[in-house]
Amino acid sequence: MASELGDYLRACRARVRPDALGPRSSEIRRVPGARREEIGAAAGISPDYYTRIEQGRVLPSYQVLSTLAAALGLDEVETEHLQRLARGHRRNTSAPARHHVRSEVAAILGRFDDLPALVLGRSLEALAWTPVAATLLGLRADRERNMARRLFLCPDTRRLYPDWATVAAETVAHLRRITVQHPLDPATTGLVVELSCASEEFAELWSRHEVSGVRPVGKRFDHPLVGRFELRTEVLTLPEDQQTIAVYDALPGTPGVAALARLRALAASAHGRSDGPARHGPSR
């Protein structure tokens, strides 16, 4: 992980505004961001010691990593990522990912049957979804179900998001974090290799070394049948299953309320009356 740690530190250093660390140098900077000596000074360590950390020649203590994270302006998720890289966590941190949806999880999904909701696996594979989610996202059991692959390789999915660049960056940042948490997961690492080769945009985003955690966000859609609207995404984590349930809802008084009503009507027309969520793949 030494090379990955150095790459991550350099990427973070490039994002630091030098004036955030003190009076700016009058010298012309050949590269963006802060210099090694500036980060070292902000973290209370020598430039030489910081250089050796970037080069993977020393293993910094937890305290040094914490001060580096503060100097680099890292948030909680980014700091955790830094610690994992430094400690070289090359083992799987949990059991192999599940590719089925337990009946208990399917029952939870059924509680959101009037909303777009879906169960996602560790590598962003859609494992189960409600009819409204199928109508919103164009999900079908016989089509591509990996949300990252759809985002970068399927034109229809790209057109669905007016803020595609933001959604794409968030997706890649999530995958970057997952590959460090589960470095031996062949599905996730294989997906990253595939998309890096198939999409220049993915490869460029991957090179930024950005990471992000699960958090509620607003997401805008441009649906071919419903038009433009915004929904808020809430994510429920299922640590034992290594899965998440993503639920989309509209804030009261926004165009998303009418859009959801239209999506429900379209889903009812396409799927008929539903007594529960659409289920794909084995469940138990």
C-alpha positions as CSV (number, residue, x, y, z in Angstrom):
1,M,0.0,0.0,0.0
2,A,3.0,2.3,0.2
3,S,2.6,3.5,-3.4
4,E,-1.1,4.1,-2.8
5,L,-0.4,6.0,0.4
6,G,2.1,8.3,-1.4
7,D,-0.3,8.8,-4.4
8,Y,-3.1,9.7,-2.0
9,L,-1.0,12.1,0.0
10,R,0.2,13.8,-3.2
11,A,-3.4,14.1,-4.5
12,C,-4.6,15.6,-1.2
13,R,-1.6,18.0,-1.1
14,A,-2.4,19.2,-4.6
15,R,-5.9,20.2,-3.4
16,V,-4.7,22.3,-0.5
17,R,-4.7,26.1,-1.1
18,P,-1.3,27.3,0.0
19,D,-2.8,30.5,1.6
20,A,-4.8,28.2,3.9
21,L,-1.5,27.3,5.5
22,G,-0.2,30.8,6.0
23,P,1.2,33.7,4.0
24,R,1.7,32.7,0.4
25,S,5.1,32.4,-1.1
26,S,6.0,35.0,-3.7
27,E,7.7,32.3,-5.8
28,I,5.9,30.9,-8.8
29,R,4.5,27.4,-8.2
30,R,5.0,24.8,-10.9
31,V,2.4,22.5,-9.6
32,P,-1.0,23.2,-7.8
33,G,-1.5,22.9,-4.1
34,A,1.0,23.0,-1.2
35,R,4.6,21.9,-1.1
36,R,5.9,19.1,1.0
37,E,7.6,21.4,3.4
38,E,4.4,23.4,3.9
39,I,2.4,20.3,4.8
40,G,5.3,19.1,7.1
41,A,5.4,22.4,8.9
42,A,1.6,22.5,9.3
43,A,1.7,19.0,10.7
44,G,4.7,19.7,13.0
45,I,7.1,17.3,11.3
46,S,10.3,17.9,9.2
47,P,10.1,18.2,5.4
48,D,12.5,15.2,5.2
49,Y,10.2,13.0,7.4
50,Y,7.1,14.0,5.4
51,T,9.0,13.2,2.2
52,R,9.9,9.7,3.5
53,I,6.2,9.1,4.4
54,E,5.1,10.0,0.8
55,Q,7.8,7.7,-0.5
56,G,6.7,4.9,1.7
57,R,10.1,4.6,3.5
58,V,8.6,5.1,7.0
59,L,5.5,4.0,8.8
60,P,4.0,7.1,10.6
61,S,2.3,6.8,13.9
62,Y,-1.4,7.3,14.5
63,Q,-0.7,10.7,16.0
64,V,1.4,11.8,13.0
65,L,-1.3,10.6,10.6
66,S,-3.9,12.6,12.5
67,T,-1.8,15.8,12.4
68,L,-1.2,15.2,8.6
69,A,-5.0,14.7,8.1
70,A,-5.6,18.0,9.9
71,A,-2.9,19.8,7.8
72,L,-4.4,18.5,4.6
73,G,-7.9,19.4,5.7
74,L,-9.3,15.9,5.5
75,D,-12.7,15.0,6.7
76,E,-13.6,11.9,8.8
77,V,-14.0,9.6,5.8
78,E,-10.8,10.8,4.2
79,T,-8.9,10.5,7.5
80,E,-10.1,6.9,7.9
81,H,-9.0,6.2,4.3
82,L,-5.5,7.6,5.1
83,Q,-5.2,5.4,8.2
84,R,-6.2,2.3,6.2
85,L,-3.6,3.0,3.5
86,A,-0.9,3.7,6.0
87,R,-1.6,0.4,7.9
88,G,-1.6,-1.6,4.7
89,H,-4.9,-3.4,5.4
90,R,-4.6,-5.9,2.6
91,R,-6.8,-8.5,4.2
92,N,-10.5,-8.7,3.8
93,T,-12.2,-6.8,6.6
94,S,-15.3,-8.9,6.5
95,A,-17.0,-11.9,5.0
96,P,-17.3,-12.2,1.2
97,A,-20.0,-10.0,-0.3
98,R,-23.5,-11.3,-0.5
99,H,-25.1,-11.4,-4.0
100,H,-28.5,-12.3,-2.7
101,V,-31.1,-10.4,-0.7
102,R,-32.3,-12.0,2.5
103,S,-36.0,-12.3,3.0
104,E,-35.8,-9.9,6.0
105,V,-34.1,-7.3,3.8
106,A,-36.7,-7.8,1.0
107,A,-39.4,-7.2,3.6
108,I,-37.8,-3.9,4.6
109,L,-37.6,-2.9,0.9
110,G,-41.3,-3.7,0.7
111,R,-42.0,-0.9,3.2
112,F,-40.8,1.6,0.6
113,D,-42.9,0.1,-2.2
114,D,-44.5,3.5,-3.1
115,L,-41.0,5.1,-3.5
116,P,-38.0,4.5,-5.7
117,A,-35.9,2.2,-3.5
118,L,-33.3,-0.5,-4.2
119,V,-30.8,-2.8,-2.5
120,L,-27.2,-2.3,-3.6
121,G,-24.4,-4.7,-3.2
122,R,-20.8,-3.8,-2.3
123,S,-19.8,-3.1,-5.9
124,L,-22.9,-1.1,-6.6
125,E,-24.9,-4.0,-8.1
126,A,-28.6,-3.5,-8.0
127,L,-29.9,-6.7,-6.3
128,A,-33.5,-5.8,-5.8
129,W,-35.7,-2.8,-6.4
130,T,-39.3,-1.4,-6.2
131,P,-41.4,-0.9,-9.3
132,V,-41.1,2.8,-8.9
133,A,-37.3,2.5,-8.8
134,A,-37.5,0.5,-12.0
135,T,-39.5,3.3,-13.7
136,L,-37.2,6.0,-12.4
137,L,-33.8,4.3,-13.2
138,G,-34.7,2.0,-16.1
139,L,-33.8,-1.1,-14.1
140,R,-34.6,-4.5,-15.5
141,A,-33.5,-8.0,-14.6
142,D,-32.3,-8.7,-18.1
143,R,-30.2,-5.6,-18.5
144,E,-27.1,-4.1,-16.9
145,R,-27.6,-3.8,-13.1
146,N,-24.3,-2.4,-11.9
147,M,-25.0,1.3,-11.2
148,A,-21.4,2.4,-11.8
149,R,-21.2,0.5,-15.2
150,R,-24.6,2.0,-16.2
151,L,-23.4,5.5,-15.2
152,F,-20.3,5.5,-17.3
153,L,-21.2,3.1,-20.2
154,C,-25.0,3.5,-20.8
155,P,-26.0,6.7,-22.6
156,D,-29.6,6.5,-21.3
157,T,-28.3,6.6,-17.7
158,R,-26.0,9.5,-18.5
159,R,-28.9,11.5,-19.9
160,L,-30.9,10.8,-16.7
161,Y,-28.6,13.0,-14.6
162,P,-28.4,16.7,-15.4
163,D,-25.5,16.8,-12.9
164,W,-23.8,13.8,-14.4
165,A,-20.3,15.0,-13.6
166,T,-21.1,15.3,-9.9
167,V,-22.8,12.0,-9.7
168,A,-19.9,10.3,-11.5
169,A,-17.3,11.9,-9.1
170,E,-19.3,10.7,-6.1
171,T,-19.6,7.2,-7.5
172,V,-15.9,6.9,-8.2
173,A,-15.1,8.3,-4.7
174,H,-17.3,5.6,-3.2
175,L,-15.6,2.8,-5.2
176,R,-12.2,4.2,-4.2
177,R,-13.1,3.8,-0.5
178,I,-14.6,0.3,-1.0
179,T,-11.4,-1.0,-2.8
180,V,-9.3,0.0,0.2
181,Q,-11.8,-1.5,2.7
182,H,-12.1,-4.7,0.7
183,P,-8.9,-5.0,-1.4
184,L,-9.4,-8.7,-2.1
185,D,-12.9,-8.4,-3.4
186,P,-12.6,-9.5,-7.1
187,A,-16.0,-7.9,-8.1
188,T,-15.0,-4.4,-7.1
189,T,-11.4,-4.5,-8.2
190,G,-12.4,-6.1,-11.5
191,L,-15.0,-3.4,-12.0
192,V,-12.4,-0.7,-11.5
193,V,-10.1,-2.2,-14.0
194,E,-12.8,-2.6,-16.5
195,L,-14.1,0.9,-16.2
196,S,-10.6,2.4,-16.2
197,C,-10.1,0.8,-19.6
198,A,-13.5,1.5,-21.0
199,S,-14.0,5.1,-19.9
200,E,-11.5,7.9,-20.0
201,E,-13.7,9.9,-17.7
202,F,-13.7,7.1,-15.1
203,A,-9.9,6.8,-15.4
204,E,-9.4,10.6,-14.9
205,L,-11.7,10.6,-11.8
206,W,-10.0,7.5,-10.4
207,S,-6.6,9.3,-10.7
208,R,-7.9,12.0,-8.3
209,H,-7.8,9.6,-5.3
210,E,-11.0,11.2,-3.8
211,V,-13.0,9.2,-1.3
212,S,-16.5,9.7,0.1
213,G,-18.8,7.9,2.5
214,V,-22.5,7.2,2.5
215,R,-24.5,10.4,3.1
216,P,-27.9,11.8,2.2
217,V,-27.8,13.9,-0.9
218,G,-30.1,15.7,-3.3
219,K,-30.1,14.3,-6.8
220,R,-31.6,15.9,-9.9
221,F,-33.2,13.8,-12.6
222,D,-34.2,14.5,-16.2
223,H,-36.6,11.7,-16.8
224,P,-37.8,11.1,-20.5
225,L,-41.4,10.7,-19.4
226,V,-41.6,12.9,-16.2
227,G,-39.2,15.8,-16.9
228,R,-36.8,17.5,-14.5
229,F,-37.1,17.2,-10.7
230,E,-35.0,16.6,-7.6
231,L,-35.2,13.9,-5.0
232,R,-33.4,13.4,-1.8
233,T,-31.5,10.1,-1.3
234,E,-31.4,8.4,2.1
235,V,-29.2,5.4,2.5
236,L,-29.6,2.6,5.1
237,T,-26.5,0.5,5.7
238,L,-26.6,-3.2,6.3
239,P,-23.2,-4.0,7.6
240,E,-23.7,-7.8,8.0
241,D,-24.9,-8.1,4.5
242,Q,-22.4,-5.5,3.1
243,Q,-25.4,-4.0,1.3
244,T,-27.2,-0.7,1.4
245,I,-30.8,0.3,0.8
246,A,-31.1,3.5,-1.1
247,V,-34.5,5.3,-0.9
248,Y,-35.5,8.4,-3.0
249,D,-38.1,10.8,-1.7
250,A,-39.3,14.3,-2.5
251,L,-39.2,17.3,-0.1
252,P,-42.7,18.7,0.6
253,G,-43.7,21.5,-1.7
254,T,-41.2,20.7,-4.4
255,P,-41.7,19.5,-8.1
256,G,-40.5,16.1,-7.0
257,V,-43.8,15.4,-5.2
258,A,-45.7,15.6,-8.5
259,A,-42.9,13.7,-10.3
260,L,-43.1,10.8,-7.8
261,A,-46.9,10.6,-8.3
262,R,-46.4,10.4,-12.0
263,L,-43.7,7.7,-11.6
264,R,-46.0,5.7,-9.4
265,A,-48.7,5.8,-12.0
266,L,-46.3,4.8,-14.7
267,A,-45.0,1.9,-12.5
268,A,-48.5,0.7,-11.8
269,S,-49.3,0.8,-15.6
270,A,-46.1,-1.1,-16.5
271,H,-46.0,-3.6,-13.7
272,G,-49.6,-3.9,-12.6
273,R,-50.6,-3.9,-9.0
274,S,-47.7,-4.9,-6.8
275,D,-47.9,-6.5,-3.4
276,G,-44.2,-5.9,-2.7
277,P,-40.9,-5.0,-4.2
278,A,-39.5,-6.5,-7.4
279,R,-37.0,-9.2,-6.4
280,H,-34.1,-10.3,-8.6
281,G,-31.6,-12.9,-7.6
282,P,-32.0,-15.4,-4.8
283,S,-33.3,-14.4,-1.5
284,R,-33.5,-16.2,1.8
